[in-house]
Amino acid sequence: MYVLRLDQIHPLISGNKWYKLRYYLEAAKASGQKVVTFGGAYSNHILATAAACKLYGLQCAGIIRGEEPEHYAPTLTDAAAQGMELHFVSRMAYKERQIPEPLSGENIYVIPEGGYGEQGMRGAATIPYPPAFFDTVCCACGTGTMMAGLLQHTAAATSIAGFSVLKNHKSLTAEIETLLQRPFPGNSFINNDFHFGGYAKYTDELIRFMNELFEATAIPTDFVYTAKLFYGAKALLASAFKTSQNLLLIHSGGLQGNRSLPKGTLIF
C-alpha cells in the first residue's frame, strides 16, 4: 500500500484543491474576472480558493452558507486574511446558488462548490502518479470531481475506488458520468459504507482510528474525508482489494478542517 501525500504540497492550497482549481483560475486570470465560489464555515475549498487567488493576483469572494457569526471560524478568518470577501447567505439562497446583491453587478467568474465541473475534472487528471504502476487507486469522494479526473488519467486496467463521505449520495455515479460523458467503468466502484453518519460526521471509533494511524505511521488525516478513506481501505484489504498488488491511497489534504474538533480530540 502506498500513500500519495498531496497534503504536503502547500500549507493552505492543500491536497487535491490546487489541481481542481488550476484551470478555473487560469480562465479567470485570462478574462480578468473576479472569482466567486461557495462553501461552508470550515470549507477546505473556500480557504484554498482564497490562497490560490492571492497567488494569482485575483480578486475573490466566497458565498458562505448560513448567517454571519459573531466570531468567524478559523477557516473563514484565514480566508479573509488571504483577501477573500465573505458574503453570508441563507441556506435556501445557498442551495439555489444565488449570487448576493453586492456581487450581482460585478464581472465575476463562478467556480462551483468543491471545484465540481469539467475544468475541475481536467485539473484532477493532472494529479501526479504513475498510472500504469498501480492496479488500484483509492480516493475520498465528495462531489466526485477528483474521482472523475482519476478515471480520465489512469491506465485502463487500473481500478479507481471511491469512498463516498456523504450519506445516501445515490446520484454520485451519475454525476461522475456527467463529467466523464461516458458510462462509469466496470472495473471501478464507489463504496458507500464508510461515511460514519454523513458529511462532516464522525464517531469515537473514527477518532480512535485517526490517532492510532498517526501513532503507527505519522500520517495525519482529517475526519471529513481522508480518515474515512483510510479506514475503508483498511477494512477492504481482505475482500475488495485482496488481489491488489500495488494499492495507492490519495491523501487529498483538508487537515485544516480538524480545527472544528474540540481541543485534545486528536494527538496531532
WODAZI-V279570 format. One record per backbone hydrogen bond with DSSP energy under -1.0 kcal/mol. CO is the residue of the C=O (numbers start at 1). NH is the residue of the N-H. If there is no record, write none. Layout:
CO:NH ; CO:NH
This chain:
2:249 ; 4:6 ; 4:251 ; 5:8 ; 6:9 ; 6:15 ; 12:14 ; 14:17 ; 16:20 ; 17:21 ; 18:22 ; 21:25 ; 22:26 ; 23:27 ; 24:28 ; 25:29 ; 26:30 ; 27:31 ; 28:32 ; 28:33 ; 34:109 ; 35:61 ; 36:111 ; 37:63 ; 39:65 ; 40:43 ; 43:47 ; 44:48 ; 45:49 ; 46:50 ; 47:51 ; 48:52 ; 49:53 ; 50:54 ; 51:55 ; 52:56 ; 53:58 ; 59:35 ; 60:85 ; 61:37 ; 62:87 ; 63:39 ; 64:89 ; 73:77 ; 74:78 ; 75:79 ; 76:80 ; 77:81 ; 78:82 ; 79:84 ; 80:83 ; 85:62 ; 87:64 ; 89:66 ; 90:94 ; 91:95 ; 92:96 ; 93:98 ; 94:97 ; 100:103 ; 103:106 ; 106:108 ; 107:34 ; 109:36 ; 112:115 ; 113:116 ; 117:121 ; 118:122 ; 119:123 ; 120:124 ; 121:125 ; 123:126 ; 124:127 ; 129:131 ; 130:133 ; 135:159 ; 136:248 ; 137:161 ; 138:250 ; 139:163 ; 141:165 ; 144:148 ; 145:149 ; 146:150 ; 147:151 ; 148:152 ; 149:153 ; 150:154 ; 155:158 ; 159:137 ; 160:189 ; 161:139 ; 162:191 ; 163:141 ; 168:170 ; 169:172 ; 171:175 ; 172:176 ; 173:177 ; 174:178 ; 175:179 ; 176:180 ; 177:181 ; 185:188 ; 189:162 ; 191:164 ; 195:198 ; 198:201 ; 203:207 ; 204:208 ; 205:209 ; 206:210 ; 207:211 ; 208:212 ; 209:213 ; 210:214 ; 211:215 ; 212:216 ; 213:217 ; 214:218 ; 222:227 ; 225:229 ; 226:230 ; 227:231 ; 228:232 ; 229:233 ; 230:234 ; 231:235 ; 232:236 ; 234:237 ; 236:239 ; 236:241 ; 239:242 ; 241:244 ; 246:135 ; 246:136 ; 247:2 ; 248:138 ; 249:4 ; 254:257 ; 255:258 ; 256:259 ; 257:260 ; 258:261 ; 262:265
